[in-house]
Amino acid sequence: MAIARKNIVDKEMPGFYHCTNRCVRRAFLCGIDKLTGYDCSHRKSWLENRMKSLCDLFAVEIFAFAVMDNHYHIVLYVDPKAPQRWSNEEVAERWLQVYPSRLDKPENASQREVKKQAIIHDCDRLAIYRERLGDLSWYMRRLNEPLAKLSNGEENCTGRFWEGRYSSQALLDEAAVFSCMAYVDLNPVRARITEKLEESDNTSIKQRVEEVQADNNKAKLKQAVISVAGKVRDNSLPINLKEYVELVEWTGKTIIHPSKASIPPHVISVLERLNLQQGHWLKHIEHYGKHYCRVVGPISKIREKAKRIKVRCLQGISAAKLMYATSD
C-alpha cells in the first residue's frame, strides 16, 4: 500500500530520515557514461557541496551521505520547530540565500536590502518562510531542482531528470540511524568500487576519516559522532567516532571477504550497546533496501507510527525482529 510522504515525514516533531533520489535517464547522474563516454563526474562534488551548504540555511543536519553514479543517499536530521527560534532578520536572510538572484551582486546591494526589509515587515510571508526552512521537502527541492537544470543545460536537452521528487524513510531510533548510516557509507564498497573507506569518494565516511587524519587529532576519535554538516540539535549520537569507523570498516571488509566474518570484540560491544543482533548485522546491511520501506526501527515504534498515521500496518516488522537483539 502506497503511503503519502506527508504521513512519513512529521512536520511537527524533529526526527531522522533517510532520503534518496535516482536519475530517470539512461545517462549517468554523476559518473562516466559507458555508452557515450561523456564524463559528468564533476556533478558529484557539486551535489555534495550543495547538500552541505543548504544545511546552513535550513534546519537540517547531515549525518551520512553517498553520491553514486546515478543516485545518492542522505541520512539527515530535521527540526521543523527550529526556525521558530530564529529572528525575523535571520529568516529573511536565509530565504534570500535559498533563492539567490541578480540582487546578490554587489552593485545591487541596496535593492537586495529593500527586498529583505519587505520580507521582515511582512508577517504572513515570514510565517511561510519559517515553515519552509524547517521542511524536509523544501530542502530536497532546493537540492534537486538546480542540479536537474544544470545537467539538462550541459546535455542540451529538456525534460525530467529525476525519477521522482525523492524517497524517504523515517528512522525511529538511534540503532536505526546508525544502521542506515553504515548502509549509506558502505555504498561504494557494496558496489565493489573500492574496498577502502578512505577511497570511498563523495561519502561522509571518507570525510570523517580525512578530518581525523588532517588534524592528526586522535582525541577526536573519542568524541561522540556528530553531523558532517549543519548544526541544529545539541545532543550527539551514543557511540564515538572511533567505534563507528571501526564498525563500518569491519562491515565493509567482511562484505568483500565473507570468509573473514568473525566479529571482533570491539564491534560486538557496539552492536550490544545499540541492541542489534550480531548474527544478522551483515545481512541487515547488505539487504537493507529490500527489508524496509517507509520506516526503520523497533516493532513497538513501527506499530506506534502506523497507529499515528492511521494505517493497519507498516512494512518492516519481520526485519525488525531480526535486527534487534530484544524487541517488543
N, C-alpha and C positions, 0 to 999 in steps of 0.2 A: 504494500500500500504506500502510495506516494504521500509524503508529509511536507507541508509548506515550510519553507525556510524560516518564516516568522515564528513558527512553533518550536523550532530547534534553537534559534538564537534569541535569548532572553533580552529584551530591550530595557528591562528594569534592573536586573541583577548582573553584577560583574561575573565573568567566567572565562574559561579556557576553551579554545576552538581550534580544530584542525581544518584548514581550508586548502583547496587545491583547484587548479584550472588547467585545461588541456587545449592545445591548438586544434582547430577544426580541420585545417587543410593538411594535405599530404606533406607539404613543405615543413621543415622543422621550425620550431619556435626560435631556438637559440643555437642550434648546432650546425653541422655541415650537411647539407642536403646531398645524400649519396647518389641521387639520380642526376641532378644538375651541377653538383659541385659548388653551389653557392654557399658561402660561409657567412652565417649570421651569428657567430659565437659572441660577438660584441654585445648582443642584446642581453646576455646573461648578467654581465656586470651592470648594465643599465637597470635591469629588473631588480637585482639585488640592492643596488644603491637607492632605488626609488622606494622599495618596500621599507627600508630603514628610515629614509628621510621623512616619509609620511608619518612615522611614529612621533616625530617632533611636533606634528600638527594635530593628530588625532589622539584620543585617549586609548592608545594601543601600545602593547609591549610585544616584541617578538622573542620567543624562546627557542625556536628551531626553524630552519628553512633549508630547502634544497631546490636549486634551479637546474632542471634537466633539459634535454634537447627539445622535447615537445610538451613539457608540462612543468609545473612547480608545486611545491608544498610549503605551507607555513603553519607553525603552531604558535598561536598568539593569545594574549590575554586582553580582554576588552572591558572597560569600566564605563557603562553608559552614563553614570552619575558624575563622573569626574569633571566634565565641562561646567557643571553647575557651580563648581568652586572657583572657576576662572573669572577674572574681571571682564567687564564689557569690552575694554580695550584689547585684552588678550584674545578674546573670542573673535573680534573683528579682524585683528591682525593675522591670526591663524587662518581664518577663512579666505582672506585675500591671498595668502600664500598657497592655499589649496588650489585656487584657480588663478594662477599667475597670468598677467596680461601686459600689454604695452605700457600700462601705467607704472610698471615696476622699473622702467628705465629712469635713470637719474634726472633726466630733463622733464619727466612728468611727475616728479615727487609731490608738487603742490596739488595736482589733480587727484593723485592717489590718496593724499591726506583728506581731501574733501569727501571722497568716497568712503574712507574709513570712518570719518565723523558721522556720515549719514547712517552707516550701519549702527554705530554706537548709540545714536539717539532714536533708533527705531526698535522699540521693544519686541514687536512681533517678529521681525527679521532675526534679532538676536536669539530669541527663543528657538526658532527653526534651526539656526546655525549651531546652537549649543547641542541640540538633539542630534544633528548630523555628525558633529565632531566626536560623538560617543557611539556612533552607529557602525557596526561591522560592515554592513552593505555599502555604506558610503566610502569607507576605507578601501574596500575591494574595488569599487567602481573607479576611484581615482588611481588605483594601481593598474587596472586592466585597460581602461579606455585609451590613455596616452600611448601605451605600448602597441595597441592594435592600430592606431592611426599612424604611428611611426613605421611600423612594419609594413603596412599597406603602402605607405609612401615609398619605402625603399624598394618594394617589389612592383611598384607601379600598377597596383590593382585596387579593386574595391570589394566590398562585401564583408561577410562575417570572418573574424579572425579566431575567436574563442568558440569552443563547443557550446558554452552557455555562460551564465553570469559567473558562477563558481559553485563548488560543492562544499558543504560544511558538516563537521561533526562536533557535537558537544562532548567535551572531556570532563567527566563528572567528579573525578577525584585526582589526587596527586599521582597515584600509581598509573592512572590512565594518561596523565600528562607526560610522565617520564617514558612510558611505553611508546607513546606516539612520537615523542622527541627522538628516541632511539631509532624508530622506524624511519622517520624523515631523514635523520642524519646519515643513515646507512643506505640511502637510495643509490648512490654511486657504487657502493660495494655490492649490494644485491644485484645491480645491473651488470656486475663484472667489469666496470670501467676502471676500477682501481682496487687494491687491497689495503691501501694505507689511508688513514684518516687525514693526514697532512697533505695528501694528494687529491682529496675529495673537493675539487674546485666548486666554488659558489655554494657552499654549505655552511651552516652555523658551527658544526663541529670543527671544521678547518679554522674558522675564525677564532674559536675558543683556544685551540691548540697554539695557533700562531701568536695570540696575545700573551700567553704564558711564556712562550719561547722568546718573544721580542723583549719583554720586560725582564726576562731571566729571574722571574719572581716566583720562587717555589711556594711562598706563603699564600699566593693567590689560589693555588690548588686546594688549600684547606678551607677556602671560603665557600659559602653556600652558592649553589647555581642561581644565577640571576639572568635577566633578559640580555639579549645581544643588541637590542635596540629599543629605545623608549623607556620611560620611567613613569609609571602610574601608581603602582602599589608599593608599600613599604616592606611587605613580607617577602621572604625568599623561599625557595623550594627546599625540602627537608634533607637533601644529601649534598655533599660538597662537590666541587668541580672535579677533583681527583677521582672520586668514586664514580662519577658519571662518565668521565672519559674512559676509565678502565672498564666499565660495564659495556660501553659502546664498542671499545676496541676489541674486547674478548668476543663479543657477539659477532662482530664483523669477521674476525679471523675464523670463527667456528662455522660461519655460513660458507666461507670459501673452503675450509678444510674440516669437513664434518667428523673425520676420524679423530680429531683432537678436541672432542667435545666435553672433556672433563672440566667441571666448573671449579675455578679456583676459590679458595675460602673468602677472599675479599669481595668477590662478586656475589657469593652466596649470602653474605651478610647484608648486602644492599637489597637483594631480592626479598630477603626475610623482612627487612625493615619496611619495605613497600607492600608487604603481604602478597607477593607474587609467587606463583608456583615455579620452582626451579626446573622441573622436568618439562614444563610446557613453554618456557620462555622463548626458546629458539623458534618453535613452530608459531608462536604468537607473533613474533616479529616478522618472520618470513611470509606469513599468510594474513597479516593484519588487514589488508584491503578486502579480503574475502570474508573475514569473520564479523566485521562490523559495518554498519551503515550510517545511521544518523547520530548514535550516541555510543560512548565507550565509558564503562565504569562498573561498579559492583551491582549485583542484582537488585538490591534494595533501592539504589538511586535510579536505576533504569526504570523500575516499576513506578517510582515516585514521579519521574519525568513523564512517563506515559499517562499517569493519572492527571498530572497538571495540564497536559495538552489535550486531554480527553480522547485518548485512543486506547484500544484494548490492550495492545502490547507493542513493544519496540524490538527490532532485531538486535541480538547481542546477548541474550540471556544464556544461551548454551555456551558461547565463547567465554562469558564472564565466569561460569562455573569452572572452566579450565584455567582461566587466567589467574584467579585469586586463590591463595592458599586456604583461606577461610572465607566463606561467603554467607550471606543471609538473604 
